[in-house]
Amino acid sequence: MRDDRSQEGKKNDSGSLINDGIRFPEMRVIDPEGGMLGVITKAEALAKAREWGLDLVCVSPMAKPVVCKIMDYGKHLYKMKKKAKRAKKNQVIVEIKELKIRPNTDSHDVATKIRHAKKFLAEGNKVKFTVFFRGREVMFSANAVLNLKKIAEELGGKDELQIELDPIVKNRRMIMMLTPKN
């Protein structure tokens, strides 16, 4: 436990209670090597931590009695940040790519949208097709459903992709969501 620590006596950024910030009178204490020191008072635990030149960190505040460990808090924070960074690096981010068409979009333009959708699905992204209706075009929503079903079939059908959201009409839009099958 060093005197230059700004966290002393407070709850820090990661939510851990350390040193004088621990408000429990008795606690189960673990020494730096992982051995059990038993259930002792807060004063005794702080004295042991000072003996080793380390911090007293509350690792399980919900347990009865609370569990505290004597450790180098700075080193602990460093390890936790590295672990979080590694986890963030390994996570897969799935984006939703939106392709917009109209009920009377030309077949060549639809083919271009299908090419883009194939590329997006190959990258592992979700594709959202949106059909916008203007004025009285809403009356032809059945044609838009057929166009969207045709698009799904041209993209590979049920073999290569999954229709996450069947074509539905909301306000003046029809939406269909496709995901790659993995």
C-alpha positions as CSV (number, residue, x, y, z in Angstrom):
1,M,0.0,0.0,0.0
2,R,1.7,3.1,-1.2
3,D,0.9,6.6,0.1
4,D,0.9,8.2,-3.4
5,R,-2.2,6.3,-4.5
6,S,-5.2,8.5,-5.3
7,Q,-7.6,5.5,-5.0
8,E,-7.0,5.0,-1.3
9,G,-10.1,5.1,0.7
10,K,-12.4,5.3,-2.3
11,K,-14.3,3.2,-4.7
12,N,-12.3,3.3,-7.9
13,D,-13.1,3.3,-11.6
14,S,-13.5,-0.5,-11.9
15,G,-15.9,-0.5,-8.9
16,S,-13.6,-2.4,-6.5
17,L,-13.3,-1.3,-2.9
18,I,-9.7,-0.9,-1.8
19,N,-7.8,-0.2,1.5
20,D,-9.7,2.3,3.8
21,G,-12.6,2.4,1.3
22,I,-13.7,-1.0,2.5
23,R,-16.6,-0.5,5.0
24,F,-16.9,-4.0,6.4
25,P,-15.7,-4.6,10.0
26,E,-14.8,-8.3,9.3
27,M,-13.6,-10.0,6.2
28,R,-12.2,-13.3,4.9
29,V,-8.7,-12.4,3.7
30,I,-6.5,-14.1,1.0
31,D,-2.7,-13.5,1.1
32,P,-0.7,-12.6,-2.0
33,E,0.3,-16.2,-2.6
34,G,-3.3,-17.4,-2.6
35,G,-3.3,-18.8,0.9
36,M,-6.2,-18.2,3.3
37,L,-5.5,-15.9,6.3
38,G,-9.1,-16.5,7.7
39,V,-11.8,-14.2,8.9
40,I,-10.1,-11.1,10.5
41,T,-11.0,-7.5,11.3
42,K,-10.4,-4.7,8.9
43,A,-7.6,-3.2,11.0
44,E,-5.7,-6.5,11.0
45,A,-6.2,-7.0,7.3
46,L,-4.9,-3.5,6.5
47,A,-1.9,-4.1,8.8
48,K,-1.1,-7.4,6.9
49,A,-1.4,-5.5,3.6
50,R,1.0,-2.8,4.8
51,E,3.4,-5.5,6.0
52,W,3.6,-6.9,2.4
53,G,3.6,-3.3,0.9
54,L,0.5,-4.1,-1.0
55,D,-3.2,-3.1,-1.2
56,L,-6.3,-4.7,0.4
57,V,-8.8,-5.2,-2.4
58,C,-12.4,-6.4,-1.8
59,V,-12.9,-9.0,-4.5
60,S,-16.4,-10.3,-3.4
61,P,-18.4,-7.7,-1.5
62,M,-21.7,-9.8,-1.7
63,A,-20.3,-12.8,0.2
64,K,-20.8,-13.3,3.9
65,P,-18.3,-12.4,5.2
66,V,-16.8,-10.3,2.3
67,V,-13.7,-11.7,0.6
68,C,-10.7,-9.4,0.3
69,K,-7.3,-10.2,-1.2
70,I,-3.9,-8.6,-0.6
71,M,-2.5,-7.7,-4.0
72,D,-0.7,-5.0,-6.0
73,Y,-3.8,-3.1,-7.2
74,G,-2.0,-1.3,-10.1
75,K,-0.8,-4.7,-11.4
76,H,-4.4,-6.1,-11.0
77,L,-5.8,-3.1,-13.0
78,Y,-3.3,-3.6,-15.7
79,K,-4.2,-7.3,-16.1
80,M,-7.9,-6.5,-16.2
81,K,-7.4,-3.9,-18.9
82,K,-5.3,-6.3,-21.0
83,K,-8.0,-9.0,-20.6
84,A,-10.8,-6.6,-21.7
85,K,-8.7,-5.4,-24.7
86,R,-8.2,-9.0,-25.7
87,A,-11.9,-9.8,-25.4
88,K,-12.8,-6.7,-27.4
89,K,-10.3,-7.6,-30.1
90,N,-11.7,-11.2,-30.5
91,Q,-15.4,-10.2,-30.7
92,V,-17.2,-10.2,-34.0
93,I,-19.1,-7.1,-35.0
94,V,-22.0,-7.8,-37.3
95,E,-23.2,-4.8,-39.2
96,I,-26.5,-4.3,-40.8
97,K,-26.2,-3.1,-44.4
98,E,-29.3,-1.5,-45.8
99,L,-30.2,-1.6,-49.5
100,K,-33.2,0.6,-50.6
101,I,-35.4,-0.1,-53.6
102,R,-38.7,1.1,-54.9
103,P,-41.6,-1.1,-56.1
104,N,-40.9,-0.1,-59.7
105,T,-37.1,-0.4,-59.6
106,D,-35.7,-1.6,-62.9
107,S,-34.4,-5.2,-63.0
108,H,-30.9,-4.1,-63.9
109,D,-30.8,-1.9,-60.7
110,V,-32.2,-4.8,-58.7
111,A,-29.4,-7.0,-60.1
112,T,-26.9,-4.4,-58.9
113,K,-28.4,-4.4,-55.4
114,I,-28.3,-8.2,-55.4
115,R,-24.5,-8.1,-56.2
116,H,-24.0,-5.7,-53.3
117,A,-26.0,-7.9,-51.0
118,K,-24.0,-11.0,-52.0
119,K,-20.8,-9.1,-51.1
120,F,-22.2,-7.9,-47.8
121,L,-23.4,-11.4,-46.9
122,A,-20.0,-12.9,-47.8
123,E,-18.4,-10.6,-45.3
124,G,-20.7,-11.9,-42.6
125,N,-23.0,-8.8,-42.4
126,K,-26.7,-8.7,-42.2
127,V,-28.6,-7.2,-45.2
128,K,-31.8,-5.2,-44.8
129,F,-33.8,-4.6,-47.9
130,T,-36.2,-1.6,-47.6
131,V,-38.9,-0.9,-50.2
132,F,-40.2,2.7,-50.0
133,F,-43.8,3.5,-51.2
134,R,-44.8,6.9,-52.4
135,G,-48.4,8.0,-52.8
136,R,-50.6,5.2,-54.1
137,E,-47.8,2.7,-54.6
138,V,-48.8,1.1,-51.3
139,M,-51.6,-0.6,-53.2
140,F,-48.9,-2.7,-55.0
141,S,-47.3,-4.0,-51.9
142,A,-48.0,-7.6,-53.1
143,N,-45.7,-7.0,-56.0
144,A,-43.0,-5.7,-53.6
145,V,-43.3,-8.9,-51.6
146,L,-42.8,-11.0,-54.7
147,N,-39.8,-8.9,-55.7
148,L,-38.2,-9.3,-52.2
149,K,-38.9,-13.1,-52.3
150,K,-37.3,-13.2,-55.8
151,I,-34.3,-11.3,-54.4
152,A,-33.9,-13.8,-51.5
153,E,-34.0,-16.7,-54.0
154,E,-31.4,-15.1,-56.2
155,L,-29.1,-14.6,-53.2
156,G,-29.1,-18.3,-52.6
157,G,-32.4,-19.1,-51.0
158,K,-32.7,-21.1,-47.8
159,D,-29.4,-23.0,-48.5
160,E,-27.0,-20.0,-48.2
161,L,-28.9,-17.5,-46.1
162,Q,-31.6,-17.2,-43.5
163,I,-34.5,-14.8,-43.7
164,E,-34.4,-13.2,-40.3
165,L,-37.4,-11.0,-40.9
166,D,-40.0,-11.8,-43.5
167,P,-41.3,-8.9,-45.6
168,I,-43.5,-6.7,-43.4
169,V,-45.1,-3.3,-44.0
170,K,-44.5,-0.5,-41.5
171,N,-46.0,2.9,-42.4
172,R,-44.8,3.4,-46.0
173,R,-41.9,1.0,-45.9
174,M,-41.6,-2.7,-46.4
175,I,-38.6,-4.4,-44.7
176,M,-36.9,-7.8,-45.1
177,M,-33.8,-8.8,-43.1
178,L,-31.4,-11.5,-44.4
179,T,-28.4,-13.1,-42.5
180,P,-25.8,-15.4,-43.8
181,K,-26.0,-19.1,-42.7
182,N,-22.9,-20.1,-40.8
